[in-house]
């Protein structure tokens, strides 16, 4: 007897079903985003956790009305089945309970016989000891065959009705309840009359059992059967593929907002149809919730074809950064006190150890405010900023932001680091722009403190809790004042022409945004930030092919703002007053004001106290008429007037005055006064201490001449030009020298009529 008890206890396998399951990815609300078939080629979803009420009632009435009363088998049903089989002289029914059917499903491949029936009965009773009735029902619903390679209620619900099981009607639930009874014979699209008769008999039984009322019953009878299986949704295909790598065979609930995802899918498709006309076939979009750092929408690629790398997930692919890192340099310089938001920066022809950055528009402003340089994405000021801040220092600070693909030394990148010399991913960019916005928002929430892990990695898993770390007093990466001023500056970037009127609409959100275009027009970026959302867009070709006209402003920004149009309007960030100070700023230079500067009180980052004082204002002496400069050699002190003058260095002045009509150069000295101040000249070309120049050839095959150019603050000055100490020419007003030097090293010298001298070594190559 003891042996039988032990045998009975261990007769049921510990695991009844160990077949591989499909990878199922759902949105935040449980809607299906996509799935990947199980390894054995079956569409078998992971085990259901709860059976919907309608299907539960339908399956009980059809298969086992006394399920909750028996202990694994029903003697009455079995007796009736035996009588039927004897009369038919073959097995036509078995009177099996749902518990017995669970056992039969777990013992797949076994022939139906009385011997097998006895085994099923014993194992069914053992299962009743082990599992609750609800667990047994879940086993059945998860493993019952529904025709073809469809296994389980949830998969059948999607396959035949395109719905979650709990959204099925009574007629749809009844249809699925009768399918496992003969899945190879009856399924949607085949033997419709047999299927509808079985469904209607079940509906009648539900009505007779008072589970549904007459109106529900009659309406259910009128419902049509599905004619063919529905294709599974592919709403976020690249996200499904990414999750499947780590969660194969699992059901994963993501943080995706399915309604937003579908809207963005439509916008991406429309934008793709426009861009492919220019030979641009790929793009990516990522939308994050700033507060929770959860992914709300995820589009890894455009709806392109295999020829154009449709399977590449461009959200995580490394791409040239273009100008998209400039805000981080701006913010770091603010935080260090090395820069003030409106501080004038040089925007002049620049050559640094052979590297010659150019602005996108191929022109120069001479001098431009730092915030204006950022909103216009000027390259020369950005390189000047990086050189001033320190390449090695900036590269070190970038480590705090955890850009995955910026993993080489500062020397490897050089000054091109700020103009696209490094590679970044859309994922990392959105992460860091979101953290910048959250730093400002949380500063007030945390009572002027910070989260230690504000720059944490986002998550697309709904049940994954993101830890922002401990609350600390000091900013771990970026302080609130610097982050706010950076984002506030980015709200002034000119929007695309299609969105120019946004300020006139009350519903429009204030957005901090930045574009980027990589060298060779291979990558177009656009990142937008509000208090609530971050939207990131990349447009290009996955194979790296560049296309004329592929720019951040032209190709990525329109999609960015069309996405913001479908997002809820978001309030702008509160000013973090406690992390800012009010200081006197020079109106024209944007630096800390000297007593002689015209000033305005500005609220800036706390570190601004360490900033630079104005170096462009000086006091000069003029005559009584205030027309010319004088000094003590030619005028009595009592007859002099002192004026404050805004003066830029010659090269900066040369370009600045062309774009600022109100700029006034220093007045000349009166003719009877000697100019005791040095008149500074400056080279426009070449503009570095040592320049290598390659000669070019014209259409006729001859060598084109070089045109050397300087600027001089005195419009009446005469400049004398020498090459290798040999006089070549003299110039007035416009100081340019056209010459064809021979190949090799040369010394270029210019001297003005006051004896001021400039020298420049050049090396001419063929």
Steps between C-alpha positions, in 0.01 A plus 500: 500500500782738591664429165178593319476824697859591414443409136181705491679799652779494240301380199432852373802677344605813685469699175211412272576740215853591401451583133667817376277806492489802275651832601210733563546875536211716616444871547442660836126428479552134406434543127724287280790683338647195332616145556759251381402137438618224737803291409283203404308706244186528713320819591483412867481798735638474854259370764192714563467645847126561490218368284236753390152444642327445162742237378501334840122460498502384138768235549339368818160464335650337193758272657431448868193656662575324831866604507478652848311201643713201395847393610666453164246274328123480459361141534163594351658653188732203463209252524307690236806497275544122539137439400541722192819323398337155537205605286728653235740204522790749508635775721290808435542672835686467823311707753825664600510783747713811445749356750528181296544704183786689663665163570435385142655822362807451719534139371498612138512229236327231707227301322149517641413169663339368817843426644613854434170621644575322829845660516350842431244445776766413760724789399200737495417420860863555593495838322193600699705449818786711369328792327197717560204497263602842360853380434366196316277723287801720419699193396224399263451847352875542448562165331184407313536478118297749297580389147813509288799600711290712735521388862335663800215741551697824481663414169169378358330821608758709312521267203130469429356826637794739542397564861611439855305206652315719748366713212330208323120497464286206611485370143878531457564332835264217407676456164836457672351271765388244240819507292723277721239225472593440134778746402615305196149480355343830584674836499424848358493496122414128473187297571311814598162328537630239746672768700202732517267215603729403787534866604124558493430185702737631763337844495162334550633308798637824648157655457317201648735504797411867556859608449393735220160661440280465193610826334867409542429153367314621192761763420777244542334269248521779239874546531706373210789259530853618421582415139877487526770541763614851586869582456669571831565870556846642433460830677851520646686229313855611586416522868352149485820369343717675759302370798489148355879475524482508881146379562450226245183302560369747756209739511632850561294807577667818377445865589395579142190716455341306213284789382798735486708226336244453224481875435877526477515195273267684264710819516819304435343324204388831351840658559673196350296535183628857468862426584539200271456736206841640599653154536463498880347174620549466875405681818436446869286661769514471878260667746574502873303610803738735683360437847491120492774453237277243331481449125164608359566438130772308320551495122825331407472553126277623222262263317763435234607176334777245548712664230516812716580326830149492645615278790763743631398651833615859455410602856807319632731527198809723529479807274709812455380758751517809280423804717277317745763509780539880499244555781706276730812712445295816555357359825839380626659838434217676682536269797874556520462879489701502177215655304203732538191435285527822295877529499650603167702231328726542195352383173788554259703296253683245712779253441611288794791268425373448148136462604278766341139492624233663287151622581218339308425825315870551416497850653626661822343739749827622651351482849185323613331443836551147633127429527446632148784283370330198658154572361649556153732201544807692382804276470788746538385637840440143617856399412631817667298412810638147508855626457450750782331251733749225430456197276626254760284656769185481288573141396539409868172668592315320221566176688242613756233486232589139406495541124559138406685561176718792613764261629830628363753754623478875452794491260318251279207738453680833506295817469266323256343342809255790516413493129428134439834332551345261753220247468187493713170313499148640510444302819788669687413845368138480613610361836726798569266769371226350719731506802586864433130592508436285808794660683319833482155361584618292795706785644181663626328173589800388708524838674813613316673165497581235240463132429835326497408296189303757303673397178373144534428272203132506393286188490241361260378237752185604683576306818866598525550754774756767422715608791615860497722441801536697821412866538817710528577870534762539228426446131655166396520593130341834417360767730145626457598856409730397216255238372215752503695770316607247238146377439361852509752598234390207283139621505616787277617277216305599191241238417444370146292724276197275539500568875593869510169618648512277810525794742158625396319186616410454865518123463859503374769378735824682558765258375877497543638336190819445307587363160817341370635414157804275459780553251401392153128531581485143630305560820223745583409544866229685689446481877216683676450541875215625716431458869306180427641348181813439298464425130802384302513459121773365275468498121751359252607179331595206717791418268646849557438637151475879507247699300496865398241688701504250787520740794369505853284804428366380168466124551464432874341813651169484307439148632599612851237774511230287341556256789478777759169598339349164601641513854312672783605862549767528768574788735847649495758459774493716809800731538730360773552838669684351797771364270549831319628846587434847368803684365575808291573394142655721235232570239730455202759243604276282717782474755509615861470876481778743579407840649540654152257254332132561424340226710189291555422280798476138389420181690769246416656185644670528840845433360472819291680682784817336366426619146700733277466876534442709191812543284342685211422834662769763538515868583636742242563875489329707230494871420219735593305410187538131585602425143867405525731357759756717673768463762709718724753561225253697290223617734454645845358258749227750581384490139481123484185293536511140623278248326442128540538310174412145401806371312555159346837359389567579131411160353182471703414860417551444129218243482287642782448844350377347173203351685449770763438837342495670840856394580733802508875448459732711712516857368838599349752717681500868414764575237723688743496215751733203484332162531682375804274195509612207291287447192447129496479317172375146460515238227170389349678248278709315594388516862720261697859530617613240247288408201531226240341598169438276200495673164198444278475498123252689285303385199790580266740284698691793647562550871251731669652792694470528877332805648645605835292743704531706818282750684624829641311724744622819329318554171775738388787263569738379232620142525818367341520132403817287500559138407825358634608860575448597136258790450198405290241775525328763713126530566256756633146459633460144366806306606525198269800354317456267202811289444620158375775393743723207411476163671673497836519706822462877491492788746215745437551844660277808510601842635281809530609860470533527880747213511261238638598160367340155458673179393362169384679180398331309220577176320389461138421150367404392152 
